[in-house]
């Protein structure tokens, strides 16, 4: 089946069954781009006002008709629905628009394949090199679209880099980071990540050059100095000290319960807990790291702890994550501790056969982490002791 293809990521191009379509009026191309990005009925008056905002209404509508004549002389006409009041580009399997595909691929939780396809589609900025000198309204719309797609592209690259770093795919990560920094060269965490990737790949000179290029850019564009973390990384690379690929360990969310589907009237209790945990408001005078919620079964303690475990403010404050467990009246404490060890990536547990040994290993792993530990449904206070293992930056809710 022949296909109408509209490419707007980069200089706009239109083809039909792989044969280019030349539009000899820029306003015709602008009209097609606008209705391709917004696949719905558009009022003729609205389109005329956008594309010919310097003309009176009658002249603008006359110019719109002339632009439609240009489109109707091409195969594009077969995909237009036009009447006396409205114009739209028909949604059809034979119509392919790159920005629509790009947006669809990035909706929801895109897979690695989705991210790679979307990034491949982004040939350049939206309609780069195309302007209408006599239509400020269209130029404003085009600029807004360019910013929107650019932000989506950067977010996709950031997610792809995270995939690649977690998988230790260094060379692909270098390629992705370079493309990211072509768009956003002043984003310092990406600059540091590229320096780390170059170093791990054995390209120490490239890592040092990346830093030198970046500080020159900072001086030129912002007349400022790099962040302390960037300088420390440069010093480590220059001194040939070991450098990890990951700047930060990813947060751990271990064994979290499902988020309650419907909760009413718990906002006050939740906010009170967040205040006690120093997440919001004025912290209490005491600086205790262990906090207790006590009450009869069925009053909602588990619901409250589940809400807290999934709370965005909690995740922002406890940057290394949340560990959650529920013990019950007759718990298997070694098994529950083992779940935490697994979540923290403690794979080498040979010779760890007792609760005390496992608790000690977990305490060592948590010593420098900033995590919230939640131990729910405790019937016997003695069961808490092996879980009271948080370091000075941790908090424990029981």
C-alpha positions in Angstrom: 0.0 0.0 0.0 1.4 3.4 -0.9 2.3 5.5 2.1 2.3 9.3 2.7 5.3 10.0 4.9 5.7 13.3 6.7 9.1 14.0 8.5 9.2 17.0 10.8 12.1 16.1 13.0 14.7 17.9 11.0 14.0 20.1 8.0 10.5 19.2 6.9 10.2 16.6 4.2 7.2 14.9 2.6 7.1 11.8 0.3 4.6 9.5 -1.2 5.6 5.9 -1.7 9.3 7.0 -1.2 9.0 9.7 -4.0 9.6 13.2 -2.6 6.7 15.7 -2.8 7.9 19.3 -3.5 5.6 22.0 -2.1 6.4 25.3 -3.8 4.7 27.4 -1.1 6.1 27.6 2.4 2.7 28.3 3.8 1.5 25.0 2.3 4.2 23.1 4.1 3.4 25.0 7.3 -0.3 24.2 7.0 0.5 20.5 6.4 2.9 20.4 9.4 0.3 22.0 11.7 -2.5 19.6 10.9 -0.1 16.6 10.9 1.1 17.4 14.5 -2.5 17.9 15.6 -4.6 15.1 14.0 -8.1 16.6 14.5 -10.5 18.9 12.8 -9.3 22.5 12.5 -11.4 25.5 11.8 -10.5 27.3 8.6 -10.7 30.6 10.5 -8.2 29.3 13.1 -5.7 28.1 10.5 -5.9 31.3 8.6 -5.3 33.3 11.7 -2.3 31.2 12.6 -0.6 31.3 9.2 -1.6 34.8 8.0 -1.8 36.7 11.3 -0.7 39.9 9.5 -3.7 39.9 7.1 -7.4 40.7 7.7 -9.8 37.8 7.9 -11.0 37.8 4.3 -7.5 38.0 2.8 -6.2 35.3 5.3 -9.0 32.9 4.2 -8.1 33.6 0.5 -4.5 32.7 1.2 -5.6 29.5 3.0 -7.5 28.4 -0.1 -4.4 29.0 -2.2 -2.3 26.9 0.1 -4.9 24.1 -0.1 -4.7 24.2 -3.9 -1.0 23.5 -3.6 -1.7 20.5 -1.4 -4.5 19.3 -3.6 -2.2 19.1 -6.6 -0.2 16.3 -4.8 -1.1 12.9 -3.5 -1.6 14.6 -0.1 -5.1 15.4 -1.3 -6.2 11.8 -0.9 -5.6 12.1 2.9 -7.2 15.4 3.5 -10.8 15.8 4.8 -11.9 19.3 3.8 -15.2 21.0 3.9 -16.4 24.6 4.0 -15.5 25.1 7.7 -12.8 22.6 8.6 -9.6 20.9 7.5 -7.9 17.9 8.9 -5.3 15.3 7.9 -7.1 11.9 8.0 -5.8 9.3 10.5 -5.0 6.5 8.2 -2.7 3.5 8.3 -1.2 4.8 5.1 -0.2 8.1 6.7 3.1 8.1 8.7 4.1 11.2 10.7 7.5 11.0 12.5 6.5 13.2 15.5 3.4 11.1 16.2 5.5 7.9 16.1 8.1 9.6 18.4 5.5 10.6 21.0 3.8 7.2 20.9 7.0 5.3 21.5 7.7 7.4 24.6 4.3 7.2 26.2 3.9 5.4 29.5 6.9 3.3 30.5 8.9 2.9 27.3 11.0 -0.3 26.8 14.6 -0.2 25.8 13.6 -0.9 22.2 11.1 1.9 22.3 13.7 4.4 23.5 16.2 3.3 20.9 13.5 3.7 18.1 12.4 7.1 19.3 16.0 8.4 19.5 16.7 7.1 16.0 13.6 9.0 14.8 15.0 12.3 16.2 17.1 13.4 13.2 17.2 17.0 14.3 15.1 19.6 16.0 11.5 20.1 15.0 11.3 21.8 11.5 14.9 23.1 11.9 15.8 25.6 9.3 12.1 26.3 8.4 10.6 29.7 9.3 7.8 32.0 8.2 8.9 35.5 8.2 5.4 37.0 8.1 3.7 34.8 10.7 4.8 35.3 14.3 2.0 33.1 15.6 3.2 30.1 13.6 6.8 30.7 14.5 5.8 30.8 18.2 3.9 27.5 17.8 6.9 26.0 16.0 9.2 27.1 18.7 7.0 25.6 21.4 6.8 22.3 19.5 10.6 22.3 19.1 11.1 22.7 22.9 8.6 20.0 23.7 10.1 17.4 21.4 13.6 18.4 22.5 12.7 17.8 26.2 11.2 14.4 25.3 14.3 13.5 23.4 16.6 14.5 26.3 14.5 12.5 28.7 14.6 9.5 26.4 18.4 9.8 26.2 18.6 10.0 30.0 16.6 6.8 30.4 18.7 5.1 27.7 21.9 6.1 29.4 20.5 4.7 32.7 19.8 1.4 31.0 23.3 1.3 29.5 25.1 2.2 32.7 23.2 -0.4 34.7 24.1 -3.0 32.1 27.7 -1.8 32.0 27.4 -1.1 28.3 30.2 1.5 28.2 30.7 2.2 24.5 27.0 2.6 23.7 26.7 4.9 26.8 29.5 7.1 25.5 27.6 7.4 22.1 24.3 8.3 23.9 26.0 10.8 26.3 27.7 12.6 23.4 24.4 12.9 21.6 22.8 14.1 24.8 25.5 16.8 25.3 25.1 18.0 21.7 21.6 19.1 22.8 22.3 20.1 26.4 26.0 20.8 26.8 25.7 22.6 30.1 24.0 19.7 32.0 26.8 18.9 34.4 25.7 15.4 35.6 25.8 14.2 32.0 29.3 15.8 31.6 30.5 13.9 34.7 28.9 10.6 33.5 30.7 10.9 30.1 34.0 11.5 31.9 33.4 8.4 34.0 32.5 6.3 30.9 35.6 7.5 29.0 37.7 6.5 32.0 36.2 3.1 32.4 36.6 2.5 28.7 40.3 3.2 29.0 40.1 6.6 27.3 41.6 8.7 30.1 42.9 11.4 27.8 39.4 11.8 26.4 37.9 12.1 29.9 40.4 14.9 30.8 39.8 16.6 27.5 36.0 16.5 28.1 36.5 18.3 31.4 38.8 20.9 29.9 36.3 21.5 27.1 33.4 21.8 29.6 35.1 24.3 31.9 35.9 26.5 28.8 32.3 26.3 27.8 31.2 27.3 31.4 33.5 30.3 31.4 32.3 31.4 28.0 28.6 30.9 28.5 28.0 31.5 32.2 31.3 32.9 33.6 31.2 30.3 36.4 33.2 27.3 37.7 32.3 23.6 37.7 30.7 21.9 40.7 32.9 20.4 43.4 31.9 16.9 42.3 33.1 17.5 38.8 36.5 18.9 40.0 37.0 15.9 42.4 36.2 13.5 39.5 38.8 15.3 37.3 41.4 15.2 40.0 40.8 11.4 40.5 41.1 10.8 36.8 44.2 12.9 36.5 45.8 11.1 39.4 44.9 7.8 37.8 42.8 6.7 40.8 40.0 4.1 40.3 36.7 5.6 39.0 33.3 3.8 39.0 31.0 3.9 36.0 28.0 4.9 38.2 28.1 8.2 40.0 25.5 7.1 42.4 24.1 3.7 43.4 20.5 3.4 42.2 17.9 3.6 45.0 16.7 0.3 46.4 13.0 -0.3 47.0 13.0 -3.7 48.6 9.9 -5.9 49.2 7.5 -2.9 49.1 3.8 -3.8 49.6 1.2 -2.8 47.0 0.1 0.8 47.1 -3.3 0.9 48.8 -6.0 1.5 46.1 -8.3 3.9 48.1 -7.4 5.7 51.3 -9.5 8.4 53.0 -8.6 10.5 56.0 -5.0 9.6 56.5 -3.3 12.8 55.3 -2.8 14.2 58.8 -1.2 11.0 60.1 1.0 10.7 57.0 2.2 14.3 57.3 2.9 13.9 61.0 5.1 10.9 60.2 6.9 12.8 57.5 7.6 15.6 60.0 9.0 13.1 62.5 11.2 11.7 59.8 12.5 15.2 59.1 11.1 15.1 55.5 8.8 18.2 55.9 8.0 20.9 58.3 9.9 21.8 61.4 11.6 18.7 62.8 10.9 17.7 66.4 13.5 18.6 69.0 14.6 15.0 69.5 16.7 13.4 66.7 15.7 9.8 67.3 16.2 7.5 64.3 13.6 4.9 65.4 9.9 5.7 65.3 7.0 3.7 66.6 3.4 3.5 65.4 1.4 1.5 68.0 -2.3 0.4 68.0 -4.8 -2.4 67.8 -5.0 -4.7 64.7 -7.2 -3.2 62.0 -6.8 0.5 62.7 -4.7 1.1 59.6 -1.0 0.9 60.6 -0.1 -1.2 57.6 -2.0 1.1 55.3 -0.1 4.1 56.7 3.3 2.4 56.4 2.5 1.3 52.8 1.5 4.9 51.9 4.8 6.1 53.4 6.9 3.5 51.6 5.5 4.7 48.2 5.5 8.5 49.0 7.5 10.7 46.5 8.7 13.0 49.3 10.1 10.0 51.2 11.9 8.8 48.0 13.4 12.3 47.5 14.6 12.5 51.1 15.8 8.9 51.5 17.9 8.9 48.3 19.1 5.4 48.7 15.6 3.9 48.9 13.2 2.1 51.2 13.2 -1.4 52.7 10.0 -2.8 54.0 9.0 -6.0 55.7 6.0 -7.4 57.6 6.7 -9.9 60.4 3.4 -11.1 61.8 3.0 -13.2 65.0 5.4 -16.0 64.0 8.0 -14.5 61.6 10.9 -16.2 59.8 13.3 -13.5 60.7 16.3 -15.0 58.8 14.1 -15.2 55.6 13.0 -11.6 56.0 16.5 -10.4 56.5 17.6 -12.4 53.5 15.1 -10.5 51.4 16.7 -7.2 52.4 20.1 -8.6 51.7 19.0 -9.6 48.2 17.5 -6.2 47.6 20.8 -4.6 48.6 22.8 -6.8 46.3 24.6 -8.8 49.0 25.2 -11.9 47.0 28.2 -13.3 48.9 26.5 -14.7 52.0 28.6 -17.9 52.3 29.1 -18.8 55.9 26.3 -16.5 57.0 24.0 -18.9 58.8 22.5 -17.1 61.8 20.2 -14.1 62.3 23.0 -12.3 64.1 25.5 -12.8 61.3 23.1 -11.7 58.6 22.0 -8.7 60.7 25.6 -7.6 61.1 26.2 -7.9 57.3 23.2 -5.7 56.6 24.3 -3.2 59.2 27.6 -2.8 57.5 25.9 -2.4 54.1 23.6 0.3 55.5 26.2 2.2 57.5 26.7 5.0 54.9 23.3 4.8 53.1 20.4 7.1 53.5 17.4 4.8 53.7 14.1 4.3 55.4 13.6 0.9 57.0 10.0 -0.1 57.7 9.2 -3.1 59.9 5.5 -3.7 60.0 3.2 -5.9 62.0 5.4 -6.6 65.0 3.8 -8.7 67.7 6.9 -9.3 69.9 9.3 -6.4 70.6 12.2 -8.9 70.6 11.7 -9.5 66.9 12.7 -5.9 66.2 16.4 -6.2 67.3 17.8 -7.8 64.2 16.1 -5.1 62.1 17.5 -2.2 64.1 20.5 -1.9 61.8 20.2 1.5 60.1 23.2 3.8 60.0 23.3 7.4 61.1 21.6 8.6 57.9 18.8 5.9 58.1 15.5 6.0 59.9 13.5 3.1 61.1 9.7 3.0 61.4 8.2 0.1 63.4 
